[in-house]
């Protein structure tokens, strides 16, 4: 069983001040959250630096990923070490994820740049039902969306600074292994939590 923040932005996102070093150091001192997915906006440039820093710690794992700004709304692609080819229309990015055995997650569906109810017309692997930057109402709507689509619900802080990082987490029935984690998300072996306490809807 691991606890993972599945939506983190580093300074390689143009709107984030969180350095890879600061993120890894925060993971190192946290008493339970030891896994984070790097999901910078439309780039994977921060991934190698963050993973290299994390190698110094045997109990920390960095999951590759990216947040793609598709025409229809934001999509997390977990497992990706490269960005999909353009144009970034939703169908193309989903095909890219599926063809490479990555995990597609609808990011903050009812917030700005989210795809909202349009998500119902596509096939995803999971829905972000607890986003650290979304309002309680937006997260409740996302939870209802996941339930109606019979999809797993995951949590990510959507951190853009050190304070926001690890504010929420996904409890995953997996070990510190990326392939195992991605499979567990797809199978729904996950629950979404606030870092201080479990979140109940």
C-alpha atoms as one frame of an Amber mdcrd trajectory, in Angstrom:
protein
   0.000   0.000   0.000   1.398   3.378  -1.012   0.251   6.988  -0.840   0.807
   9.080  -3.963   0.180  12.666  -5.032  -0.750  12.078  -8.671  -0.732  15.690
  -9.930   2.323  17.881  -9.268   3.812  20.752 -11.269   7.466  21.753 -11.073
   9.206  24.900 -12.299   9.142  23.318 -15.755   5.487  24.365 -15.835   5.486
  28.092 -16.552   3.074  28.799 -13.665   4.844  26.806 -10.913   7.539  27.762
  -8.397   8.078  24.229  -7.066  11.605  22.979  -7.752  12.321  19.258  -8.184
  14.742  19.479  -5.243  12.125  20.985  -2.933   9.562  18.358  -3.921  11.928
  15.450  -3.296  12.986  16.916   0.042   9.328  17.255   1.069   8.675  13.631
   0.105  11.748  12.604   2.100  10.526  14.149   5.348   6.823  13.266   4.930
   5.775  10.450   7.229   3.567   8.613   4.725   3.368  10.159   1.238   6.454
   8.945  -0.644   5.239   8.892  -4.255   4.501  11.773  -6.634   3.640  12.020
 -10.305   5.327  14.847 -12.199   2.611  16.238 -14.461   3.971  19.474 -15.877
   1.952  21.373 -18.455   2.657  20.012 -21.937   6.256  19.040 -21.134   8.258
  16.250 -19.512  11.412  18.339 -19.078  11.216  18.218 -15.261  10.974  14.460
 -15.058  14.607  13.350 -15.365  15.874  15.944 -12.889  13.269  14.977 -10.296
  13.827  11.242 -10.725  17.598  11.650 -10.455  17.231  13.528  -7.157  14.819
  10.879  -5.867  17.346   8.096  -6.523  19.089   9.077  -3.290  16.091   7.732
  -1.343  15.087   4.077  -1.465  11.534   4.800  -0.273  10.661   7.557  -2.783
   9.232   6.970  -6.244   8.581   9.522  -8.987   5.939   8.543 -11.522   6.425
   9.904 -15.055   3.545  11.924 -16.414   2.319  15.025 -18.169  -0.759  17.246
 -18.156  -1.803  17.879 -21.731  -3.932  20.898 -22.559  -6.213  19.340 -25.145
  -8.709  21.408 -27.078 -11.482  19.750 -25.063  -9.887  20.069 -21.615  -6.923
  19.024 -19.464  -5.854  15.385 -19.352  -3.227  13.701 -17.177  -1.213  10.955
 -18.863   0.489   8.898 -16.151   3.465   6.800 -17.204   4.412   9.099 -20.078
   8.082  10.015 -20.469   7.375  11.919 -23.671   4.609  14.168 -24.871   2.088
  12.975 -27.439   2.338  14.250 -31.003   0.285  17.295 -31.889  -2.448  18.267
 -32.575  -3.571  17.780 -28.994  -7.169  16.865 -29.554  -8.582  14.534 -26.944
  -8.958  11.510 -29.215  -5.308  11.721 -30.315  -3.992  11.998 -26.750  -6.187
   9.115 -25.584  -4.922   6.980 -28.471  -1.357   7.879 -27.490  -2.029   6.835
 -23.890  -3.743   3.595 -24.870  -1.126   2.595 -27.455   1.660   3.008 -24.890
  -0.130   1.460 -21.894  -0.224   4.775 -20.054  -3.057   5.797 -17.722  -5.426
   8.578 -18.785  -6.958  10.679 -16.001  -9.521  13.458 -16.463  -8.023  16.404
 -14.563 -10.287  18.667 -12.448 -13.273  18.123 -14.771 -15.451  20.919 -13.361
 -12.840  23.627 -12.919 -11.321  26.001 -15.456  -9.741  24.048 -18.330 -11.632
  20.929 -17.272 -13.715  19.013 -19.806 -16.832  18.722 -17.648 -19.646  16.529
 -18.914 -17.885  16.149 -22.264 -15.826  13.458 -20.529 -18.851  11.159 -20.692
 -18.393  10.729 -24.438 -14.841   9.337 -24.220 -13.151   6.379 -22.552 -10.673
   7.155 -19.783  -8.911   5.117 -17.122  -9.758   7.335 -14.129 -11.222  10.656
 -12.968  -9.504  13.101 -10.628 -12.194  13.292  -7.931 -10.083  15.143  -5.381
  -8.013  18.020  -6.743  -6.229  20.153  -4.160  -7.001  23.356  -6.061 -10.671
  22.637  -6.801 -13.568  23.713  -4.608 -15.513  21.127  -2.578 -18.409  21.525
  -5.009 -16.162  20.924  -8.031 -14.698  17.829  -6.377 -18.165  16.503  -5.508
 -19.235  16.896  -9.137 -16.101  15.054 -10.227 -16.889  12.238  -7.779 -20.406
  11.947  -9.246 -18.935  11.870 -12.748 -16.584   9.024 -11.838 -19.403   7.079
 -10.222 -21.719   7.515 -13.201 -18.956   6.463 -15.612 -17.940   3.557 -13.336
 -14.350   4.790 -13.259 -11.779   4.873 -10.445 -11.377   8.170  -8.603  -7.907
   9.500  -7.801  -6.461  12.484  -5.945  -3.779  15.000  -6.861  -2.732  18.246
  -5.221  -2.267  20.079  -8.544   0.546  21.776  -6.644   2.237  24.797  -8.170
   4.270  25.631  -5.061   5.852  23.809  -2.132   3.017  24.547   0.289   0.410
  22.919  -1.959   2.385  19.733  -2.638   1.153  16.531  -0.954  -2.017  18.227
   0.366  -4.056  15.292  -0.926  -3.114  11.771  -1.926  -4.290   8.602  -3.584
  -3.997   5.449  -1.521  -2.996   2.719  -3.972  -2.857  -1.019  -3.366   0.565
  -1.441  -4.955   4.274  -1.467  -4.121   6.910   1.065  -5.160   6.751  -0.055
  -8.783   5.475   2.167 -11.588   3.902  -0.591 -13.686   2.176  -2.029 -10.634
   0.881   1.408  -9.651  -0.496   2.147 -13.115  -2.224  -1.235 -13.213  -3.719
  -0.684  -9.749  -5.161   2.680 -10.846  -6.752   1.093 -13.903  -8.232  -1.688
 -11.771  -9.637   0.802  -9.281  -7.532  -0.301  -6.324  -7.451   3.316  -5.152
  -9.074   5.745  -2.723  -8.782   9.545  -2.549  -7.848  11.325   0.677  -6.965
  14.671   2.181  -3.502  14.540   3.697  -4.825  15.354   7.174  -7.792  12.990
   7.084  -9.815  10.826   4.731 -12.253  12.639   2.480 -15.790  11.297   2.402
 -18.437  12.243  -0.128
